[in-house]
Amino acid sequence: MDVADLFDADLSDAVAAETMKNISVPPCPEIIVELLGETRREDIDFIRISRLITGDVALAAAVLKSANSPFFALRRKVQSVQQAVAVLGLRNLLKIVYGVVLKQSLGGVGAPTLARFWERSNYNAVVSAYLAGRLPGVSTDDAYTFGLFHDAGIAILMQKFSDYRQTLMEANATPLAVTAIEDGRHHTNHVVVGALLARNWYLPDQVVWAIRYHHEPVIFSAPGRHATPDVCLLVAIRLISEHIVARFLNYPDDAEWEHAREAALGHLGWFEDDIDDLARGLAVDLREIQAYRAG
């Protein structure tokens, strides 16, 4: 058996059912089910999509704000969701919907404040897509979705366990795998919970398995049945993205970066100087995003 296949059992139906019995993993919101259904139609009904978006005030506001952002440089601001949908296109629309609905699903009444978590998740999505665009064999859309969802299990476990924040602090200060510390304290971990969420939300298989493996650099040298080449690329991209985002936000790197960066860089065929160049290239875009969100 390949080393990475040893990790597959914890997404089996039996283990998934046991995990979901003890931890509330949000089901896929109806808006995403409906939108994904529309994307599979030969004739996409954009009027129906606009109506779906309009039915959620927060989602409609996010779609309008995004369409009127400097990135689309429109001469006139759009005034309706239908106009915004036409400007954004289905791919950009899905990214916005995923971001808003994920935060709604994991940040309800009584949920802990996770401003830094959501900030990093949003930047990681943007940076991951940027990095994927410079590599063959991986979709920028998958990279964006993975960057947004890869740590979603943290938000779920934060709501479940009152001492989970201490778990993260301990994990960030030790070279031990964060999942080992989580398993020891809580009998589950955020990669399993996050992968189950991704599967429930009908994310692509490669995104589901990249979430499951994203703290397991062993897959670079011992890929398994589900650790396909695109999964390995996404896992490597995640390590680089986390480092670039931490640098941009003046946060310290997690201990994992020192432990796994050589494996990730080697897998991508990149060097430290390449990361410096990429970080400089991204800094302008990230500053624009930061200023836009603050405004």
Secondary structure, DSSP 8 states (H G I E B T S, - for coil): --GGGGGGGGGSHHHHHHHHHHS------HHHHHHHHHHTSSS--HHHHHHHHHTSHHHHHHHHHHHTSTTT--SS---SHHHHHHHHHHHHHHHHHHHHHHHHHHS-TT----HHHHHHHHHHHHHHHHHHTTSTTS-HHHHHHHHHHTTHHHHHHHHH-TTHHHHHHHHHTSSS-HHHHHHHHHSS-HHHHHHHHHHHTT--HHHHHHHHHTT-GGGGTS--SS--HHHHHHHHHHHHHHHHHHHHTT----HHHHHHHHHHHHHHT--HHHHHHHHHHHHHHHHHHHHHHH-
